[in-house]
């Protein structure tokens, strides 16, 4: 049973790693989506089934040592099953798309269900979060500084992801949306790469440089102190009253 437990754990870890790579900003959200559990358990069941077949048909891979044979079968079942279940028997062209037919069809359907489930859970939270982080941020002032700073904070962003981000920001800059709408979408793009915590820290650091000019003075501490209103005394004893009295004496 130890071999089956190890095989299931390794196969499930392969599925978890695949899901985490798709949702890098908040991977813990996956725990609340039932379809992600189904995807992970299917991976584990595939590994256990593969190990059962290996032991049933006595596939020894040329290994004579009993201890080494058990480890070899576990590794072959846990990793090899993922290759089998991600393969396609043949490909059918439907319209303009090529659709793979085979064991991979099941995993692709489960992965699509996991995508939709995670998106529904994250959508409302992301809308509120990006609205708070990007409040009063000017897209015209942040479109170059903010992505560059976020990428500089992250040391391991692949070059392909950086190029995709630059392309998306350029397309956003050429759109007909308002500056505020562009700023919100810029925040979502950066949140996908860096996550909300890094984005919030970057916006706070670049505060005065990327805020709207109308609010830069208030946010930068340049707001002028309010001058108290000077009211004219009712009894005429103030400066105005003195001026009036002097005029009467002259008359």
C-alpha positions as CSV (number, residue, x, y, z in Angstrom):
1,X,0.0,0.0,0.0
2,X,2.9,2.3,0.6
3,X,3.7,2.3,-3.2
4,X,0.1,3.3,-4.0
5,X,0.1,6.1,-1.5
6,X,3.3,7.5,-2.8
7,X,2.1,7.2,-6.4
8,X,-1.2,9.0,-5.6
9,X,0.6,11.8,-3.8
10,X,3.1,12.4,-6.6
11,X,0.4,12.3,-9.3
12,X,-1.7,14.8,-7.3
13,X,1.3,17.1,-6.9
14,X,1.6,17.1,-10.7
15,X,-2.0,18.3,-11.0
16,X,-1.6,20.9,-8.2
17,X,1.6,22.3,-9.8
18,X,-0.3,22.7,-13.1
19,X,-3.1,24.6,-11.5
20,X,-0.9,26.8,-9.4
21,X,1.1,27.8,-12.5
22,X,-2.2,29.1,-14.0
23,X,-3.3,31.2,-10.9
24,X,-0.1,32.7,-9.6
25,X,-1.6,35.8,-8.0
26,X,-3.7,33.9,-5.4
27,X,-3.2,30.1,-5.6
28,X,-4.9,29.5,-2.3
29,X,-8.2,30.4,-4.0
30,X,-8.1,26.9,-5.6
31,X,-8.9,25.3,-2.3
32,X,-12.5,26.8,-2.4
33,X,-13.3,25.5,-5.9
34,X,-14.7,21.9,-6.1
35,X,-13.7,21.4,-9.8
36,X,-10.0,21.9,-8.8
37,X,-10.3,19.0,-6.3
38,X,-11.8,16.8,-9.0
39,X,-8.9,17.6,-11.3
40,X,-6.3,16.8,-8.7
41,X,-8.1,13.5,-7.7
42,X,-8.4,12.4,-11.3
43,X,-4.6,12.8,-11.5
44,X,-4.1,10.7,-8.4
45,X,-6.5,8.0,-9.6
46,X,-4.6,7.9,-12.9
47,X,-1.4,7.2,-11.0
48,X,-2.9,4.5,-8.9
49,X,-4.4,2.8,-11.9
50,X,-1.1,2.9,-13.8
51,X,0.7,1.3,-10.8
52,X,-2.0,-1.4,-10.7
53,X,-1.5,-2.2,-14.3
54,X,2.3,-2.3,-14.0
55,X,2.1,-4.8,-11.1
56,X,-0.7,-6.9,-12.8
57,X,1.3,-7.4,-16.0
58,X,4.7,-7.7,-14.1
59,X,6.4,-4.9,-16.0
60,X,9.8,-4.9,-14.5
61,X,11.7,-2.5,-16.9
62,X,14.7,-4.8,-16.7
63,X,15.2,-4.2,-13.0
64,X,16.2,-7.3,-11.0
65,X,16.5,-5.9,-7.5
66,X,13.1,-6.1,-5.7
67,X,13.6,-2.8,-3.8
68,X,14.6,-0.9,-6.9
69,X,11.8,-2.5,-8.9
70,X,9.2,-1.0,-6.5
71,X,10.7,2.5,-6.7
72,X,10.9,2.2,-10.5
73,X,7.2,1.2,-10.8
74,X,6.1,4.0,-8.5
75,X,8.0,6.6,-10.5
76,X,6.8,5.2,-13.9
77,X,3.2,5.1,-12.7
78,X,3.1,8.5,-11.1
79,X,4.9,10.4,-13.9
80,X,4.1,8.1,-16.9
81,X,0.3,8.2,-16.2
82,X,0.4,12.0,-16.6
83,X,1.9,11.6,-20.1
84,X,-0.7,9.0,-21.1
85,X,-3.7,11.0,-19.8
86,X,-2.4,14.1,-21.5
87,X,-2.0,12.4,-24.9
88,X,-4.4,12.3,-27.8
89,X,-5.3,9.4,-30.0
90,X,-6.1,11.6,-33.0
91,X,-7.0,15.2,-33.8
92,X,-10.3,16.3,-35.4
93,X,-10.6,19.7,-37.0
94,X,-13.9,21.4,-36.1
95,X,-14.3,24.8,-37.8
96,X,-11.1,26.7,-37.4
97,X,-9.9,24.7,-34.4
98,X,-8.1,21.4,-33.9
99,X,-9.8,19.3,-31.2
100,X,-7.7,16.4,-29.6
101,X,-9.6,13.2,-29.0
102,X,-8.3,10.8,-26.4
103,X,-7.6,10.7,-22.7
104,X,-6.5,14.3,-22.7
105,X,-10.2,15.3,-23.5
106,X,-11.3,14.5,-19.9
107,X,-8.5,16.4,-18.3
108,X,-9.0,19.4,-20.6
109,X,-12.7,19.5,-19.7
110,X,-11.9,19.4,-16.0
111,X,-9.3,22.0,-16.3
112,X,-11.7,24.3,-18.2
113,X,-14.3,23.8,-15.4
114,X,-11.6,24.6,-12.8
115,X,-10.8,27.8,-14.8
116,X,-14.4,28.9,-14.7
117,X,-14.8,28.1,-11.1
118,X,-11.7,30.0,-10.0
119,X,-12.6,33.0,-12.2
120,X,-16.1,33.2,-10.6
121,X,-14.6,33.2,-7.1
122,X,-11.9,35.7,-7.8
123,X,-13.8,38.1,-10.1
124,X,-15.6,40.2,-7.4
125,X,-12.6,40.3,-5.1
126,X,-10.3,41.4,-7.8
127,X,-12.6,44.1,-8.9
128,X,-12.7,45.6,-5.4
129,X,-9.0,45.1,-4.8
130,X,-7.8,46.8,-8.1
131,X,-10.3,49.6,-7.5
132,X,-8.7,50.4,-4.1
133,X,-5.1,50.0,-5.3
134,X,-5.4,52.0,-8.5
135,X,-7.6,54.8,-7.1
136,X,-6.5,58.2,-8.4
137,X,-3.7,56.6,-10.5
138,X,-3.1,58.2,-13.8
139,X,-2.6,55.7,-16.6
140,X,-0.6,58.3,-18.7
141,X,1.9,58.7,-15.8
142,X,2.0,55.1,-14.7
143,X,2.0,53.1,-18.0
144,X,5.8,53.0,-18.2
145,X,6.9,53.5,-14.6
146,X,4.6,51.1,-12.8
147,X,5.1,48.0,-15.0
148,X,8.8,48.6,-15.1
149,X,9.0,48.9,-11.3
150,X,6.8,45.8,-10.7
151,X,9.0,43.7,-13.0
152,X,12.1,45.1,-11.2
153,X,10.7,44.0,-7.9
154,X,10.1,40.5,-9.2
155,X,13.4,38.7,-10.1
156,X,12.1,35.6,-11.8
157,X,9.5,36.8,-14.3
158,X,10.1,34.9,-17.6
159,X,11.1,37.0,-20.6
160,X,8.0,35.7,-22.5
161,X,5.7,37.0,-19.7
162,X,7.4,40.4,-19.7
163,X,7.0,40.7,-23.5
164,X,3.3,39.7,-23.3
165,X,2.8,42.4,-20.6
166,X,4.4,45.1,-22.7
167,X,2.3,44.1,-25.7
168,X,-0.9,44.3,-23.5
169,X,0.1,47.7,-22.1
170,X,0.8,49.1,-25.5
171,X,-2.6,47.8,-26.8
172,X,-4.3,49.4,-23.7
173,X,-2.6,52.7,-24.4
174,X,-3.9,52.8,-27.9
175,X,-7.5,52.0,-26.9
176,X,-10.4,54.6,-26.7
177,X,-11.0,54.0,-23.0
178,X,-10.8,56.9,-20.5
179,X,-7.7,57.3,-18.4
180,X,-9.4,55.9,-15.3
181,X,-10.6,52.8,-17.2
182,X,-7.1,52.2,-18.6
183,X,-5.6,52.5,-15.1
184,X,-7.9,49.9,-13.7
185,X,-7.1,47.5,-16.6
186,X,-3.4,48.2,-16.1
187,X,-3.8,47.2,-12.5
188,X,-5.5,43.9,-13.5
189,X,-2.6,43.1,-15.9
190,X,0.0,43.7,-13.3
191,X,-2.0,41.8,-10.7
192,X,-1.9,38.7,-12.9
193,X,1.9,38.9,-13.0
194,X,2.9,40.3,-9.6
195,X,-0.1,39.7,-7.4
196,X,-2.0,42.3,-5.4
197,X,0.5,42.7,-2.6
198,X,3.4,43.6,-4.9
199,X,1.1,45.9,-6.9
200,X,0.0,47.7,-3.8
201,X,3.5,48.2,-2.6
202,X,4.6,49.5,-6.0
203,X,1.8,52.0,-6.2
204,X,2.5,53.2,-2.6
205,X,6.2,53.7,-3.4
206,X,5.6,55.6,-6.7
207,X,2.7,57.5,-5.0
208,X,3.3,61.1,-6.1
209,X,4.8,60.2,-9.5
210,X,1.8,58.3,-10.8
211,X,-1.2,60.0,-9.2
212,X,-3.5,62.3,-11.1
213,X,-2.1,65.8,-11.2
214,X,-5.3,67.2,-9.7
215,X,-4.7,65.1,-6.5
216,X,-0.9,65.3,-6.5
217,X,-0.8,68.3,-4.2
218,X,-3.2,66.9,-1.7
219,X,-1.4,63.5,-1.6
220,X,2.0,65.0,-1.5
221,X,1.3,67.2,1.5
222,X,1.2,70.5,-0.5
223,X,-2.4,71.4,0.5
224,X,-2.6,74.9,1.7
225,X,-3.8,75.5,5.3
226,X,-7.3,76.9,5.5
227,X,-7.5,80.6,6.4
228,X,-10.2,81.3,9.0
229,X,-12.9,83.6,7.9
230,X,-12.8,87.1,9.4
231,X,-16.2,88.1,10.5
232,X,-17.1,91.8,11.1
233,X,-18.1,92.4,14.7
234,X,-21.7,93.4,15.2
235,X,-21.1,96.2,17.7
236,X,-18.7,98.0,15.5
237,X,-15.8,97.7,17.9
238,X,-13.5,96.0,15.4
239,X,-11.3,97.5,12.7
240,X,-14.3,98.1,10.5
241,X,-16.1,100.0,13.3
242,X,-13.0,102.1,13.9
243,X,-12.9,103.1,10.3
244,X,-16.6,104.1,10.3
245,X,-16.1,106.1,13.5
246,X,-13.2,108.0,12.1
247,X,-15.1,108.9,8.9
248,X,-18.0,110.3,11.1
249,X,-15.6,112.5,13.1
250,X,-14.2,113.9,9.9
251,X,-17.6,114.7,8.7
